[in-house]
C-alpha cells in the first residue's frame, strides 16, 4: 500500500488520544503515524523513554495494540525474542505471526541500546526498529546524548560563560545500521508524513531487520512554541540539517531534496537551545554547523551517485 493522500490514512487510532506527552510532542506524532502505517497484527516494544512514561501511567494505557515496556538497553533483544516466539507458535499452529515494532528514543538507540541493536541486526531478526530522535535524554532532564547536535545547550552540555554547548558531532546512526548489511534503513521527518508512512510500511514488509530514524522535535528541550513542531521539522529538512534519505539494499537515495535549501541558521534561530550561538563572538560556531551540514549533504550525494552506477 502507498500513502499518497490524507484519505489513505486509516481512521483507527492504535495510539490513542489522551496520553500525557507534552503538547506539541514530535515523538507522539512519530509513533501515531507509524502505527497508522502498520499492516496487520502488531506488537510494540517500547524502551524507557518519554513515550513510555507518558502513555502508560498505571492504570492507564494509550496503546491499542499489544505493548511491552523494556529497559533502555535491551529493546532490540526483547523484540528479537518476541519475533522468534511468535514465529515458533505460528509454525506449531498455536498462534499467528505479527509484525514487531520497537520504539526507542535517541538515548535508548544511539547510546544505551546500541549493543543490543547491533546484535539483533547481525542475527537478522524480522522486526522494525524506530528511533524517534529528540536529540537528548528528555525524559530524565534534557541531558546530552550522542545524537545531540553541535552547539546545542543541554543540562550536561550547558551554554554558559565560555561554554558553547555540545561540541561533538552527531553520531551517524544510519551508517552504523547500514554497515550490518540490513536490507532497509531510512531517515524521516514528521513534516513529510507521506514519505515517513511509506517508509514505515516498506520497512515492515522487509523480510529481516529494518530501521527508521525519525526526527522528533521536542518543544520543552529545544525551546520553541508547542504549535511549531511540524514547522521545526520542515526547517530541519529544508535546511538539510536533517537529511531525509534511505538505504535500500545498500543503495543510498535522497528522498527529499529541497529545490532552494535554506541556511541552517533559519533552523537554529527558531530554538532556544541554540540562542547563545547568535552572540557575535560565536559566529564561527554557526559557520561550523553550516559546514557540517554541507559536508554531510555532499557525502550523501556521493553515496547516492555510487548506488546509481551500473553494476
Secondary structure by P-SEA (a helix, b strand, c coil): cccccccccccccccccccccccccaaaaaaaaaaaacccbbbbbbcccaaaaacccccccccccbbbbbccccaaaaaaaaaaaaaaaaaaccbbbbbbbbbbccccccccaaaaaaaaaaaccbbbbbbbcccccccccccccccccccccccccccccccccccccccaaaaaaaaacccccccccccaaaaaaaaaaaaaacccbbbbbbbbbbcccccccccaaaaaaaaaaaaccbbbbbbccccccccccccccccaaaaaaacccccccccccaaaaaaaaaaaaaaaaaaaaaaaaaaaccc
